[in-house]
């Protein structure tokens, strides 16, 4: 494919980030929602705080509806999926129409089930389409640089979310190793001091919020130019 422009590299990275954001938040959302229904009616406030998004919701059911389906909420899952699709459309030639189609199927499904009485169960189909999208990347994206940039975005987003959502440090360390493996295969600049600091923080395994906050600062500096 040759040299990738900064704009194209940004599209590839953010395709990976938005797609992973949708998939991971869908998984975690279900866990938080179950807990809210059972006994913690204000659990969505804690969830929003961890993700650093405004808690604009009036209750559990409002959170369920608007966080999943409200396109006017920039932090909703549907809004992030729309951004993923927008990036994928611009990259159709690089990722193929087949790969793009699974993101479009996920978006169409998510929009279609908003008023369904079985929406909570049908969300799983959205996750399935997202997994199919990732599978297609390996089969249909022939250019190694494009594929690696998308997966670099995927793993940087995982680190961000896993740190915010209190995933165990052994899981975070594994995702950091995946990220560094991808970075070794792409030809873009990144903040190496931040990667070194992040590695040290992860290896320290500090589970307290201060440790995770310091790690997040490093993650956010990796690709400030993109």
C-alpha angles and dihedrals in degrees: 000000000000127000115356117220121236090249093052092045089052091051091051094048093047092046086059093045098048093044092051091044090057094047098045096043090050089056095046094041090064092054094049093045092053090051092048092051092048102048117319106080094173096046090116088070091060090046092053092047092054092051092044093236125133116265098231096154126111098208147332097293093045089051091049092052103038100036091051103035114014110111091189090063105083091203097052122113092243091053091053091047090052089054090050091052092047091054091045092052090055088050097045092121091051100044101028130240090267093060091045091050093066092057089049090050090051092050094046091049093049092050093046097054098051095108097030118122088220096047093123090060096038091057087078089071089059089054090048091055090050090054090049089053091056091047091052091054090067094047103038107028101083099175109087094206093055094046093047093048091053091049091046087058089047094055096043088054091048091053091050094050097039091053092048095045097048099248112173116272095241088061091047091049090053092052091047089055090051091051093050090048090056093045089057089062102047132076103226131106123249136171104275093185089059091049090051092048091046091052091052093049093048092048090051086058095210104179094189121106092249091059092048091047091054090049091050091053088057093047091052091054096052096090107012090148092059 
